[in-house]
Amino acid sequence: MLELLKSLVFAVIMVPVVMAIILGAIYGLGEVFNIFSNVGHRKQPKKQN
Protein backbone atom coordinates (compact mmCIF):
# COMPACT_ATOMS: atom_id res chain seq x y z
CA MET A 1 0.00 0.00 0.00
CA LEU A 2 2.81 2.39 0.83
CA GLU A 3 4.45 1.65 -2.52
CA LEU A 4 1.18 2.49 -4.30
CA LEU A 5 0.91 5.81 -2.45
CA LYS A 6 4.52 6.67 -3.28
CA SER A 7 3.86 5.95 -6.96
CA LEU A 8 0.71 8.09 -6.89
CA VAL A 9 2.52 11.02 -5.27
CA PHE A 10 5.36 10.69 -7.78
CA ALA A 11 2.88 10.75 -10.68
CA VAL A 12 0.99 13.75 -9.27
CA ILE A 13 4.24 15.69 -8.88
CA MET A 14 5.73 14.72 -12.24
CA VAL A 15 2.70 15.47 -14.46
CA PRO A 16 2.83 19.30 -14.04
CA VAL A 17 6.63 19.25 -14.18
CA VAL A 18 6.66 17.40 -17.50
CA MET A 19 3.89 19.62 -18.86
CA ALA A 20 5.88 22.73 -17.90
CA ILE A 21 9.00 21.33 -19.58
CA ILE A 22 7.08 20.55 -22.79
CA LEU A 23 5.41 23.98 -22.88
CA GLY A 24 8.75 25.67 -22.17
CA ALA A 25 10.39 23.72 -24.98
CA ILE A 26 7.63 24.73 -27.41
CA TYR A 27 7.94 28.39 -26.38
CA GLY A 28 11.74 28.26 -26.54
CA LEU A 29 11.76 26.70 -30.00
CA GLY A 30 9.26 29.32 -31.17
CA GLU A 31 11.54 32.09 -29.96
CA VAL A 32 14.59 30.50 -31.62
CA PHE A 33 12.84 30.14 -34.97
CA ASN A 34 11.47 33.68 -34.65
CA ILE A 35 15.03 34.97 -34.26
CA PHE A 36 16.19 32.91 -37.25
CA SER A 37 13.32 34.18 -39.41
CA ASN A 38 14.17 37.80 -38.56
CA VAL A 39 17.85 37.43 -39.53
CA GLY A 40 17.15 37.45 -43.28
CA HIS A 41 14.86 40.47 -43.08
CA ARG A 42 17.17 42.85 -41.21
CA LYS A 43 19.06 43.92 -44.33
CA GLN A 44 15.93 45.30 -45.99
CA PRO A 45 14.96 48.84 -44.99
CA LYS A 46 11.71 49.09 -43.07
CA LYS A 47 8.96 50.98 -44.87
CA GLN A 48 6.98 53.38 -42.72
CA ASN A 49 3.65 54.73 -43.91
C-alpha distance matrix in Angstrom:
0.0 3.8 5.4 5.1 6.4 8.7 9.9 10.6 12.5 14.3 15.4 16.6 18.5 20.0 21.4 24.0 24.8 25.6 27.5 29.5 30.3 31.5 33.6 35.0 36.0 37.7 39.6 40.5 41.8 43.8 45.4 46.3 47.9 49.7 51.2 52.3 53.8 55.8 57.3 59.7 60.9 61.9 65.3 66.5 68.1 66.3 68.5 68.7 70.3
3.8 0.0 3.8 5.4 5.1 6.2 8.6 9.8 10.6 12.2 14.2 15.3 16.5 18.2 20.1 22.5 22.9 24.0 26.2 27.8 28.5 30.1 32.2 33.3 34.3 36.3 38.0 38.7 40.3 42.3 43.7 44.5 46.4 48.1 49.4 50.6 52.3 54.2 55.5 58.1 59.4 60.1 63.5 64.8 66.4 64.7 67.0 67.2 68.9
5.4 3.8 0.0 3.8 5.5 5.1 6.2 8.6 10.0 10.5 12.3 14.3 15.4 16.3 18.3 21.1 21.2 21.8 24.3 26.1 26.4 27.8 30.2 31.3 32.0 34.1 36.0 36.6 37.9 40.1 41.6 42.2 44.0 45.9 47.2 48.2 50.0 52.0 53.2 55.7 57.1 57.9 61.2 62.7 64.3 62.8 65.2 65.6 67.3
5.1 5.4 3.8 0.0 3.8 5.4 5.1 6.2 8.7 9.8 10.6 12.3 14.3 15.3 16.6 19.5 20.2 20.6 22.6 24.8 25.5 26.5 28.7 30.2 31.0 32.7 34.7 35.6 36.9 38.8 40.5 41.4 42.9 44.7 46.3 47.3 48.8 50.9 52.3 54.7 56.0 57.0 60.3 61.5 63.2 61.5 63.7 64.0 65.6
6.4 5.1 5.5 3.8 0.0 3.8 5.4 5.0 6.1 8.5 9.8 10.5 12.3 14.1 15.5 17.9 18.7 19.8 21.7 23.4 24.5 25.9 27.7 29.1 30.3 32.0 33.6 34.7 36.2 38.0 39.5 40.6 42.3 43.9 45.4 46.7 48.2 50.0 51.6 54.1 55.2 56.0 59.5 60.7 62.1 60.3 62.5 62.6 64.2
8.7 6.2 5.1 5.4 3.8 0.0 3.8 5.4 5.2 6.1 8.6 9.9 10.6 12.1 14.3 16.7 16.8 17.9 20.3 21.8 22.4 24.1 26.2 27.1 28.2 30.3 31.9 32.5 34.2 36.2 37.5 38.4 40.3 42.0 43.3 44.5 46.3 48.0 49.4 52.0 53.2 53.9 57.3 58.7 60.2 58.6 60.9 61.2 62.9
9.9 8.6 6.2 5.1 5.4 3.8 0.0 3.8 5.5 5.0 6.2 8.6 9.9 10.4 12.2 15.1 15.4 15.8 18.1 20.1 20.5 21.8 24.1 25.4 26.1 28.0 30.0 30.7 32.0 34.1 35.7 36.4 38.1 39.9 41.4 42.4 44.0 46.0 47.4 49.9 51.2 52.1 55.4 56.7 58.4 56.8 59.1 59.5 61.2
10.6 9.8 8.6 6.2 5.0 5.4 3.8 0.0 3.8 5.4 5.1 6.1 8.6 9.9 10.8 13.5 14.6 15.3 16.9 19.0 20.1 21.2 23.0 24.6 25.8 27.3 29.1 30.3 31.7 33.4 35.0 36.1 37.7 39.3 41.0 42.2 43.6 45.5 47.1 49.6 50.6 51.6 55.0 56.1 57.6 55.8 57.9 58.1 59.6
12.5 10.6 10.0 8.7 6.1 5.2 5.5 3.8 0.0 3.8 5.4 5.1 6.2 8.5 10.2 12.1 12.8 14.4 16.1 17.5 18.8 20.5 22.1 23.2 24.7 26.5 27.9 28.9 30.7 32.4 33.7 34.9 36.8 38.2 39.6 41.1 42.6 44.3 45.9 48.6 49.5 50.2 53.7 54.9 56.2 54.4 56.6 56.7 58.3
14.3 12.2 10.5 9.8 8.5 6.1 5.0 5.4 3.8 0.0 3.8 5.5 5.2 6.0 8.6 10.9 10.8 11.9 14.3 15.7 16.3 18.0 20.1 21.0 22.2 24.2 25.8 26.5 28.1 30.2 31.4 32.3 34.3 35.9 37.2 38.5 40.2 42.0 43.3 46.0 47.1 47.9 51.3 52.6 54.1 52.5 54.9 55.2 57.0
15.4 14.2 12.3 10.6 9.8 8.6 6.2 5.1 5.4 3.8 0.0 3.8 5.4 5.1 6.0 9.2 9.9 10.2 12.1 14.3 15.1 16.1 18.2 19.7 20.7 22.3 24.1 25.2 26.6 28.4 30.0 31.1 32.6 34.3 35.9 37.1 38.5 40.4 42.0 44.5 45.6 46.5 49.9 51.1 52.7 51.0 53.1 53.5 55.1
16.6 15.3 14.3 12.3 10.5 9.9 8.6 6.1 5.1 5.5 3.8 0.0 3.8 5.7 5.7 7.5 9.3 10.6 11.6 13.4 15.1 16.3 17.6 19.2 20.8 22.2 23.6 25.0 26.7 28.1 29.6 31.1 32.7 33.9 35.7 37.2 38.4 40.1 42.0 44.5 45.3 46.1 49.7 50.7 52.0 50.1 52.1 52.2 53.7
18.5 16.5 15.4 14.3 12.3 10.6 9.9 8.6 6.2 5.2 5.4 3.8 0.0 3.8 5.8 6.4 6.8 9.1 10.7 11.6 13.0 15.0 16.3 17.2 19.0 20.9 21.9 22.9 25.0 26.6 27.7 29.0 31.0 32.2 33.6 35.3 36.8 38.3 40.0 42.7 43.5 44.2 47.7 48.9 50.2 48.4 50.6 50.7 52.4
20.0 18.2 16.3 15.3 14.1 12.1 10.4 9.9 8.5 6.0 5.1 5.7 3.8 0.0 3.8 5.7 5.0 6.0 8.4 9.8 10.4 12.1 14.1 15.1 16.3 18.3 19.8 20.6 22.3 24.2 25.5 26.5 28.4 29.9 31.3 32.6 34.3 36.0 37.5 40.1 41.2 42.0 45.4 46.7 48.2 46.6 48.9 49.2 51.1
21.4 20.1 18.3 16.6 15.5 14.3 12.2 10.8 10.2 8.6 6.0 5.7 5.8 3.8 0.0 3.8 5.5 5.3 6.2 8.6 10.0 10.7 12.3 14.1 15.4 16.7 18.3 19.8 21.2 22.7 24.4 25.7 27.2 28.6 30.4 31.7 32.9 34.8 36.6 39.0 39.9 40.9 44.4 45.4 46.9 45.1 47.2 47.5 49.1
24.0 22.5 21.1 19.5 17.9 16.7 15.1 13.5 12.1 10.9 9.2 7.5 6.4 5.7 3.8 0.0 3.8 5.5 4.9 6.0 8.5 9.8 10.3 11.9 14.0 15.2 16.2 17.8 19.7 20.9 22.2 23.9 25.6 26.6 28.3 30.0 31.2 32.7 34.7 37.3 37.9 38.7 42.3 43.2 44.5 42.5 44.6 44.7 46.3
24.8 22.9 21.2 20.2 18.7 16.8 15.4 14.6 12.8 10.8 9.9 9.3 6.8 5.0 5.5 3.8 0.0 3.8 5.4 5.1 6.3 8.7 10.0 10.5 12.3 14.4 15.3 16.1 18.2 19.9 20.9 22.2 24.3 25.5 26.9 28.5 30.1 31.5 33.1 35.9 36.8 37.4 40.9 42.1 43.5 41.8 44.2 44.5 46.4
25.6 24.0 21.8 20.6 19.8 17.9 15.8 15.3 14.4 11.9 10.2 10.6 9.1 6.0 5.3 5.5 3.8 0.0 3.8 5.4 5.0 6.2 8.6 9.7 10.5 12.4 14.2 15.0 16.4 18.3 19.9 20.8 22.5 24.1 25.7 26.9 28.4 30.3 31.8 34.3 35.4 36.3 39.7 40.9 42.6 41.0 43.4 43.9 45.8
27.5 26.2 24.3 22.6 21.7 20.3 18.1 16.9 16.1 14.3 12.1 11.6 10.7 8.4 6.2 4.9 5.4 3.8 0.0 3.8 5.4 5.1 6.1 8.4 9.8 10.6 12.2 14.0 15.4 16.6 18.4 19.9 21.2 22.5 24.4 25.8 26.9 28.7 30.6 33.0 33.8 34.9 38.3 39.2 40.7 38.9 41.1 41.4 43.1
29.5 27.8 26.1 24.8 23.4 21.8 20.1 19.0 17.5 15.7 14.3 13.4 11.6 9.8 8.6 6.0 5.1 5.4 3.8 0.0 3.8 5.5 5.2 5.9 8.5 9.9 10.4 11.8 14.0 15.2 16.3 18.0 19.9 20.8 22.4 24.2 25.5 26.9 28.8 31.4 32.1 32.8 36.4 37.4 38.7 36.9 39.2 39.5 41.3
30.3 28.5 26.4 25.5 24.5 22.4 20.5 20.1 18.8 16.3 15.1 15.1 13.0 10.4 10.0 8.5 6.3 5.0 5.4 3.8 0.0 3.8 5.5 5.1 6.1 8.6 9.9 10.2 12.0 14.1 15.2 16.1 18.2 19.6 20.9 22.3 24.0 25.7 27.1 29.8 30.9 31.6 35.0 36.3 37.9 36.5 39.0 39.6 41.7
31.5 30.1 27.8 26.5 25.9 24.1 21.8 21.2 20.5 18.0 16.1 16.3 15.0 12.1 10.7 9.8 8.7 6.2 5.1 5.5 3.8 0.0 3.8 5.4 5.1 6.3 8.7 9.8 10.6 12.3 14.3 15.3 16.5 18.2 20.1 21.1 22.4 24.4 26.1 28.4 29.5 30.6 34.0 35.1 36.8 35.3 37.6 38.4 40.3
33.6 32.2 30.2 28.7 27.7 26.2 24.1 23.0 22.1 20.1 18.2 17.6 16.3 14.1 12.3 10.3 10.0 8.6 6.1 5.2 5.5 3.8 0.0 3.8 5.4 5.1 6.2 8.5 9.9 10.6 12.4 14.3 15.5 16.4 18.5 20.1 21.0 22.7 24.8 27.1 27.7 28.8 32.3 33.1 34.6 32.8 35.0 35.5 37.3
35.0 33.3 31.3 30.2 29.1 27.1 25.4 24.6 23.2 21.0 19.7 19.2 17.2 15.1 14.1 11.9 10.5 9.7 8.4 5.9 5.1 5.4 3.8 0.0 3.8 5.4 5.1 5.9 8.5 9.7 10.5 12.1 14.2 15.1 16.5 18.3 19.8 21.1 22.9 25.6 26.3 27.0 30.5 31.7 33.1 31.5 34.0 34.5 36.6
36.0 34.3 32.0 31.0 30.3 28.2 26.1 25.8 24.7 22.2 20.7 20.8 19.0 16.3 15.4 14.0 12.3 10.5 9.8 8.5 6.1 5.1 5.4 3.8 0.0 3.8 5.5 5.0 6.0 8.4 9.8 10.4 12.1 13.9 15.3 16.4 18.1 19.9 21.3 23.9 25.1 26.0 29.3 30.6 32.4 31.2 33.8 34.7 36.9
37.7 36.3 34.1 32.7 32.0 30.3 28.0 27.3 26.5 24.2 22.3 22.2 20.9 18.3 16.7 15.2 14.4 12.4 10.6 9.9 8.6 6.3 5.1 5.4 3.8 0.0 3.8 5.5 5.3 6.2 8.7 10.0 10.7 12.1 14.4 15.4 16.3 18.4 20.3 22.5 23.4 24.7 28.0 28.9 30.7 29.2 31.6 32.5 34.5
39.6 38.0 36.0 34.7 33.6 31.9 30.0 29.1 27.9 25.8 24.1 23.6 21.9 19.8 18.3 16.2 15.3 14.2 12.2 10.4 9.9 8.7 6.2 5.1 5.5 3.8 0.0 3.8 5.5 5.1 6.3 8.7 10.1 10.4 12.5 14.4 15.2 16.6 18.8 21.3 21.7 22.7 26.2 27.1 28.5 26.9 29.2 29.9 31.9
40.5 38.7 36.6 35.6 34.7 32.5 30.7 30.3 28.9 26.5 25.2 25.0 22.9 20.6 19.8 17.8 16.1 15.0 14.0 11.8 10.2 9.8 8.5 5.9 5.0 5.5 3.8 0.0 3.8 5.4 5.1 6.2 8.7 9.8 10.7 12.5 14.2 15.5 17.0 19.8 20.8 21.4 24.8 26.2 27.8 26.6 29.3 30.2 32.7
41.8 40.3 37.9 36.9 36.2 34.2 32.0 31.7 30.7 28.1 26.6 26.7 25.0 22.3 21.2 19.7 18.2 16.4 15.4 14.0 12.0 10.6 9.9 8.5 6.0 5.3 5.5 3.8 0.0 3.8 5.4 5.0 6.1 8.4 9.9 10.5 12.1 14.2 15.6 17.9 19.2 20.4 23.6 24.9 26.9 25.9 28.6 29.9 32.3
43.8 42.3 40.1 38.8 38.0 36.2 34.1 33.4 32.4 30.2 28.4 28.1 26.6 24.2 22.7 20.9 19.9 18.3 16.6 15.2 14.1 12.3 10.6 9.7 8.4 6.2 5.1 5.4 3.8 0.0 3.8 5.5 5.3 6.0 8.7 9.9 10.4 12.3 14.5 16.6 17.3 18.6 22.0 22.8 24.6 23.2 25.6 26.8 29.0
45.4 43.7 41.6 40.5 39.5 37.5 35.7 35.0 33.7 31.4 30.0 29.6 27.7 25.5 24.4 22.2 20.9 19.9 18.4 16.3 15.2 14.3 12.4 10.5 9.8 8.7 6.3 5.1 5.4 3.8 0.0 3.8 5.5 5.0 6.2 8.7 9.8 10.7 12.6 15.4 15.9 16.6 20.1 21.2 22.8 21.5 24.2 25.2 27.7
46.3 44.5 42.2 41.4 40.6 38.4 36.4 36.1 34.9 32.3 31.1 31.1 29.0 26.5 25.7 23.9 22.2 20.8 19.9 18.0 16.1 15.3 14.3 12.1 10.4 10.0 8.7 6.2 5.0 5.5 3.8 0.0 3.8 5.4 5.2 6.3 8.7 10.1 11.0 13.8 15.2 15.8 19.0 20.7 22.7 22.0 25.0 26.5 29.3
47.9 46.4 44.0 42.9 42.3 40.3 38.1 37.7 36.8 34.3 32.6 32.7 31.0 28.4 27.2 25.6 24.3 22.5 21.2 19.9 18.2 16.5 15.5 14.2 12.1 10.7 10.1 8.7 6.1 5.3 5.5 3.8 0.0 3.8 5.3 4.9 6.0 8.6 9.9 11.9 13.3 14.8 17.8 19.0 21.3 20.6 23.4 25.2 27.7
49.7 48.1 45.9 44.7 43.9 42.0 39.9 39.3 38.2 35.9 34.3 33.9 32.2 29.9 28.6 26.6 25.5 24.1 22.5 20.8 19.6 18.2 16.4 15.1 13.9 12.1 10.4 9.8 8.4 6.0 5.0 5.4 3.8 0.0 3.8 5.4 5.1 6.3 8.9 11.0 11.3 12.6 16.0 16.8 18.7 17.6 20.2 21.8 24.3
51.2 49.4 47.2 46.3 45.4 43.3 41.4 41.0 39.6 37.2 35.9 35.7 33.6 31.3 30.4 28.3 26.9 25.7 24.4 22.4 20.9 20.1 18.5 16.5 15.3 14.4 12.5 10.7 9.9 8.7 6.2 5.2 5.3 3.8 0.0 3.8 5.5 5.2 6.5 9.6 10.4 10.7 14.1 15.6 17.5 17.0 20.1 21.8 24.8
52.3 50.6 48.2 47.3 46.7 44.5 42.4 42.2 41.1 38.5 37.1 37.2 35.3 32.6 31.7 30.0 28.5 26.9 25.8 24.2 22.3 21.1 20.1 18.3 16.4 15.4 14.4 12.5 10.5 9.9 8.7 6.3 4.9 5.4 3.8 0.0 3.8 5.5 5.3 7.6 9.6 10.7 13.4 15.2 17.8 17.8 20.9 23.1 26.0
53.8 52.3 50.0 48.8 48.2 46.3 44.0 43.6 42.6 40.2 38.5 38.4 36.8 34.3 32.9 31.2 30.1 28.4 26.9 25.5 24.0 22.4 21.0 19.8 18.1 16.3 15.2 14.2 12.1 10.4 9.8 8.7 6.0 5.1 5.5 3.8 0.0 3.8 5.6 6.4 7.4 9.7 12.3 13.2 15.8 15.4 18.2 20.5 23.1
55.8 54.2 52.0 50.9 50.0 48.0 46.0 45.5 44.3 42.0 40.4 40.1 38.3 36.0 34.8 32.7 31.5 30.3 28.7 26.9 25.7 24.4 22.7 21.1 19.9 18.4 16.6 15.5 14.2 12.3 10.7 10.1 8.6 6.3 5.2 5.5 3.8 0.0 3.8 5.6 5.3 6.4 9.7 10.7 12.8 12.4 15.5 17.7 20.6
57.3 55.5 53.2 52.3 51.6 49.4 47.4 47.1 45.9 43.3 42.0 42.0 40.0 37.5 36.6 34.7 33.1 31.8 30.6 28.8 27.1 26.1 24.8 22.9 21.3 20.3 18.8 17.0 15.6 14.5 12.6 11.0 9.9 8.9 6.5 5.3 5.6 3.8 0.0 3.8 5.5 5.7 8.2 10.4 13.0 13.6 17.1 19.6 22.8
59.7 58.1 55.7 54.7 54.1 52.0 49.9 49.6 48.6 46.0 44.5 44.5 42.7 40.1 39.0 37.3 35.9 34.3 33.0 31.4 29.8 28.4 27.1 25.6 23.9 22.5 21.3 19.8 17.9 16.6 15.4 13.8 11.9 11.0 9.6 7.6 6.4 5.6 3.8 0.0 3.8 5.8 6.8 8.4 11.7 12.8 15.9 18.9 21.9
60.9 59.4 57.1 56.0 55.2 53.2 51.2 50.6 49.5 47.1 45.6 45.3 43.5 41.2 39.9 37.9 36.8 35.4 33.8 32.1 30.9 29.5 27.7 26.3 25.1 23.4 21.7 20.8 19.2 17.3 15.9 15.2 13.3 11.3 10.4 9.6 7.4 5.3 5.5 3.8 0.0 3.8 5.6 5.7 8.6 9.2 12.2 15.1 18.2
61.9 60.1 57.9 57.0 56.0 53.9 52.1 51.6 50.2 47.9 46.5 46.1 44.2 42.0 40.9 38.7 37.4 36.3 34.9 32.8 31.6 30.6 28.8 27.0 26.0 24.7 22.7 21.4 20.4 18.6 16.6 15.8 14.8 12.6 10.7 10.7 9.7 6.4 5.7 5.8 3.8 0.0 3.8 5.5 7.4 8.5 12.1 14.7 18.2
65.3 63.5 61.2 60.3 59.5 57.3 55.4 55.0 53.7 51.3 49.9 49.7 47.7 45.4 44.4 42.3 40.9 39.7 38.3 36.4 35.0 34.0 32.3 30.5 29.3 28.0 26.2 24.8 23.6 22.0 20.1 19.0 17.8 16.0 14.1 13.4 12.3 9.7 8.2 6.8 5.6 3.8 0.0 3.8 6.4 9.1 12.3 15.4 18.8
66.5 64.8 62.7 61.5 60.7 58.7 56.7 56.1 54.9 52.6 51.1 50.7 48.9 46.7 45.4 43.2 42.1 40.9 39.2 37.4 36.3 35.1 33.1 31.7 30.6 28.9 27.1 26.2 24.9 22.8 21.2 20.7 19.0 16.8 15.6 15.2 13.2 10.7 10.4 8.4 5.7 5.5 3.8 0.0 3.8 6.4 9.1 12.5 15.6
68.1 66.4 64.3 63.2 62.1 60.2 58.4 57.6 56.2 54.1 52.7 52.0 50.2 48.2 46.9 44.5 43.5 42.6 40.7 38.7 37.9 36.8 34.6 33.1 32.4 30.7 28.5 27.8 26.9 24.6 22.8 22.7 21.3 18.7 17.5 17.8 15.8 12.8 13.0 11.7 8.6 7.4 6.4 3.8 0.0 3.8 6.4 9.5 12.8
66.3 64.7 62.8 61.5 60.3 58.6 56.8 55.8 54.4 52.5 51.0 50.1 48.4 46.6 45.1 42.5 41.8 41.0 38.9 36.9 36.5 35.3 32.8 31.5 31.2 29.2 26.9 26.6 25.9 23.2 21.5 22.0 20.6 17.6 17.0 17.8 15.4 12.4 13.6 12.8 9.2 8.5 9.1 6.4 3.8 0.0 3.8 6.4 9.9
68.5 67.0 65.2 63.7 62.5 60.9 59.1 57.9 56.6 54.9 53.1 52.1 50.6 48.9 47.2 44.6 44.2 43.4 41.1 39.2 39.0 37.6 35.0 34.0 33.8 31.6 29.2 29.3 28.6 25.6 24.2 25.0 23.4 20.2 20.1 20.9 18.2 15.5 17.1 15.9 12.2 12.1 12.3 9.1 6.4 3.8 0.0 3.8 6.6
68.7 67.2 65.6 64.0 62.6 61.2 59.5 58.1 56.7 55.2 53.5 52.2 50.7 49.2 47.5 44.7 44.5 43.9 41.4 39.5 39.6 38.4 35.5 34.5 34.7 32.5 29.9 30.2 29.9 26.8 25.2 26.5 25.2 21.8 21.8 23.1 20.5 17.7 19.6 18.9 15.1 14.7 15.4 12.5 9.5 6.4 3.8 0.0 3.8
70.3 68.9 67.3 65.6 64.2 62.9 61.2 59.6 58.3 57.0 55.1 53.7 52.4 51.1 49.1 46.3 46.4 45.8 43.1 41.3 41.7 40.3 37.3 36.6 36.9 34.5 31.9 32.7 32.3 29.0 27.7 29.3 27.7 24.3 24.8 26.0 23.1 20.6 22.8 21.9 18.2 18.2 18.8 15.6 12.8 9.9 6.6 3.8 0.0
